[in-house]
Amino acid sequence: MSATVHIIDDDRMARESLQWLIESAGLPVRVYDSGLDFLDGVESSTCGCVLLDVRMPDINGMELYARLKRMGILLPVIIVTGHADVAMAVRAMKAGAYDFIEKPYNDALMLERVQSAISTDQQQRDAQQRVMAITARAALLTPREQEVLHYVLRSTQNKIIAAQLGISIKTVELHRANLMTKMQARTSTELVRLALLAGLDKATGEVTGQDLAP
């Protein structure tokens, strides 16, 4: 799915001006005259970024942004605001919005921030895909391999792992080798990094589903 810039503004002239600017840079654009219109069409798989006007009649920019977060839609949102709404835009930034740009805006600055937001969105999606792939590998581990991994994450020596689990050192070595293969890790350090990325809790060795960026 290609990255799309979603412009949400109830002012037709403002929408068309932004649309012309963004399309002049060769980027796909979709425009909406209300926040509700956007909510009706947006999907969780949507990628790109959002240019969001703060003041709109049906649902203001802050409320729309809050709804998007509750829906799990994490598109970077750039707040476009008039001078009187700067305090509101700052609150949006503190809540996690990507940026805010005050009207009247500089075209070059607007394009730079849009390109940056799209790049950030792509990086986040790539990182999420990597985490999902690692988590899938971790799901292939047997209960015993997860037990061994629990000790590996604590830098426990093989002889101690063997004593704790009541197995031979050679069996521990076999489980560690299987861990390396299944997790596609070349070194023990990489195995630990991948395990933590997969959300394997350091204390329990169980999958927690925690999403950590690489």
N, C-alpha and C positions, 0 to 999 in steps of 0.2 A: 504494500500500500504506500503510495507516494505521500510525502509530507504536504499538508495543505494549511494555508493560513486562513483561520476563521475570524472574520470581522463581524463584531456584534455592536451595532449602533443604531439607535432609532432615528437618527438624523440622516436622511437620504443623501444629501450632498456630502456629508462627512464620510459615509460608507463608500460612495462612488469615488471620492478623492483617494481614500486609502486603497481601494481596489485597484485603481489605475496605477498607483505608485508601486504596489506589490507585484502586480502583473508585469510592470515594466522591467522587473528584475527576473522575470521568467518563472515566477512561483505560482502554483495553483492557488486559487482563492475561492472561498465560499462566503457569501454575505448573509447576514440575518438582521432583521429589523427589530428583533426583541430577544431577550434572554430565553423566553419560553420556546420560541421558534428554534433556537439552537438546541435546547434540551430535548426537544422532540426528535431531532435528527442525529444527535451525537451518539457515537458508540464507543465502548471502552477501547476498541482497537484503533480508534482514530489517532493519527499521528500528525505532528506539525506543531502549531502553536495557536494561541488565541489572542486577538487584539480586542480588548473589552472596554467599552465606554462605561464610566462609573454611573452616570445619571441616566436611567431609563424608566419609563412609566410603569411597566408591568412588574419588573423585578430588577432591582439595582445591581450594579456590578459586584458589590461586596456579597450580596446574598447569592448571586449566581455562582460566584467563585466558591463559596461555602458549599453549595449544592454539588458542584463538580467534585470537590474533595470527598464528600460523603458518598458519591457514586463511584469513587475509585478511579475517576478520570483525572490523570495527573499531567495533562498537557501543560506546558509552560504558558502562563498567562501574563500578558503585558497589559497593564492598566493604562488607558489613554484618558487623561483627565484635564479639566480646566483648572485655572489657578485656585479657584475656591474649593476644589476637591482634593488638594494636595494632602491634607491631613488624612483623608479617607484612603488615599492611595498608599500612604505610608503604613497605615494599619494593614492594608492588603499585603504589602511587602513583608511585614512582620508575620503575617499569617501564612506566608510561603509563596506569594506571587513572584513571578520571575523578575519583573521590572515595572516601572511606571514612567510614562513619557507625558510631559505637560504640553498642552496646546498653547500656542501654535508650535508644532514640532518641526524640527529640521529633517528634511527628507532623507539625507544621507544617514543621520543618526537612527531614524526609524528603520531603514533597511538593514543597518548593521545589527540592531538589537533583534530584529526578526530573524535574520540569518543565525545569530548566536543562539536564540531560543530554539530554533529548529535543530541546530547541531546538538544542543544539550538534550533535547528530547530523544534524538537518535542514539546518543551515547547512553542514556538511561535505559532505553529499550534493548540495546546491545548487551548492557550489563545484566539486565533482567534475564535475557535469553541465556547468557552464560551461567547464571545462578541456577536457572531451571534445568539446564543440561547437567550440571554438577549434582543437583539434588536427585535427578533421575539415576545417576550412577550410584549415589549413596543408598538409594532404595534397593539396590541389588545386593547389598551386604547382608550376610547371614547374621543371626543374633550373636554367634560367637565372634564373628569378625567385628561387629559393633562393640563387643566387650573389649576386644584387643585394641580397637581404635580408641576407646575410652582411655586406656592407659598410654597409648602413643601420644595422645593430645596432652598428657601430663608428663611427657618425656621420661616415661618409666622404662627401665632396662628390661631386656627380654627375660632374664633370669627371674626378675621380680614378678613380671607378668605371669610367667609359668607357675611360680609358686602361688600367686594369688588365685589363679584359675585352676590349679591342680592338673596342669598339662605339661608336656615336655617342652624344652626350649626349642627343639626342632619343629614342634607343632606350632609354637608361637611364630617362628620364622616363616612357616608355611602360610599362616594366616596373614602375616604382614606382607608377604609377597602377593597374596591374593588381593589385599587391600590396595596395594600399589597398582596392580593390573586393573581392577575394577574402577578405581578412581582416576586411572590414567595419569598417575603421578610418577615423575622420574626420580624424585628424591623424597626423603622423609619430611623435609621442610615444606616441599610443595604439597605433600599429602595433608599436612596439618592445615596449610592455607586453604586448600580445596574443601577440607572437612568443615572448616569454620564458615566458608562462603556458603556451603550447603545448609548451614543452620544446625550443625551437629553441636549440641551443647557441650561445653568443655567439662562440665561436671558429670553429666549423665551418659553422654555418648548417644543420645537419642535425637532423632530429627525433630527440630522445633519449628521449622518453616521460617526462620528468621532470614530476611532478605538483606544481605550485606553486600555493598558494592565492592568489586575487586580492587 
